[in-house]
């Protein structure tokens, strides 16, 4: 999946979104990502809600869904502005940093998270070798 092209098709304003979850794993070639989880500004969220995106829920918030996208306004209690301060930008797309994702995956500790923790650790070891 070409995350960059999919995101560009939304025509979102710069600094109004960040890709969270496994998106960075796909962008770095660590593993394929099956969907695109994003945190967006409240303004973008409201515009897409008004445009008819499907409403759904993550654990603690309403999200919008369309195609491969799941969009919320907070991730682990943080807004897009807060998350962008530590973002990793790849091909003009801001992603949650690998270090922040690693911390989150360790905290969640679901079976898929444990697999990702190992994949991230292996990737980081290859980068420092």
N, C-alpha and C positions, 0 to 999 in steps of 0.2 A: 504494500500500500504506500502510495506517495502522500505522506502526511502534509507536506508543504503545499502541494497542489490542492488537496482537499480544503485546507485551511484558507488558502488564498481565494478559493471559490466563494468564501463567505464575505469577502471584502470588508473585514473588520478594521476599525481604526487601530493604528499602532498604539501600543501600551494599553489596550483595552482587553487583552486576553493573555493567558498562559496555558500551555499544555501541561497537564498533570498526569499522574498515574504512569502507565507503562509506555507512554508516548516517547519518552527519551530513550527507552530501551530499543525501540524500533529505529529511531533516528540515528543511534550510535551503532546499529547492527548487532546489538546484543541478543535480541530475539524479536520476532515479528509481533506487532501490536494489532489487535483485532478491532479496536475502536479508538475513538479520539475523545478523551476526557479533558475538558477545558474549564477553567475558571475565567469568567468574563466580568466586566464592569456591570453595575446595576443597569446602566443606560442601555448597553447592548442586550442584556438579558430581557429588559422590558420591550425593546424593539422586536426581538425574535419571538417573544411570547405573543405580542400583538400580531405578528406575521403568521401565527398559527402553528408554531412548533408544538409537538406533543408534550404535555406535562407528565412528569413522573416524579419519583422521590429517591433520593439517596438517604442514608440513615437519618440525617438531621435537617434536610432542606429539600425544597422543591427544585427539580432540575428540568431542563428542556431537552428533548430528544428529537433528532432527525437524522436519517441516514446512519452514518457511523458516529455521529456526534452525541455526546452527553455534556450539557453545559450547566454549570452551577455558578453561584456568586461567592462561595467560600469553600476552602479546602483546609481541613484540620483547623478551622476557626480563622483562617487568614484570607484576606481580600486579595484581589488581583494586584493592587498596588503594593501590598506587602510582599507578595510572592515574587513580583518582578524584580525586587531589590537583589535577589539571589539567583536569578534565572540564568540558565545556560542558553545562549542564543546559537542556533544552528540553522544556516541558510535563512536568516531573517525571521525565524520562528522561535519565540521564547518558550523554553521548557523548564519545568521544575528541575532543579539541579539533581544530579545523580546522588550526591551526598544526602540531600534532603529526602529523596525517594528511598534511599537505603535505610535511613532512620525510621521512616514511616512504615516500610515493609517489615522491619524488625519488630516494631510495635504491634502491627496487625497480626503477624505470625500465622496467617492462614497457610494452608499447604501450598497454594500458588505463590504466596509471598516468600516462603522458605526457599522455594526453587529459584525465585528471582534474586533473593539475597545471595545465593551461591553464584548465580550468573554474573551479578554485579561485582562480587568479590573477585571472581576469575578475570573479568574484564579489567578491573583496576590493577590487578597483579600484572597482567600482560602490558598495561600502559606504563608501568614503572620498571619493567624488566629491560 
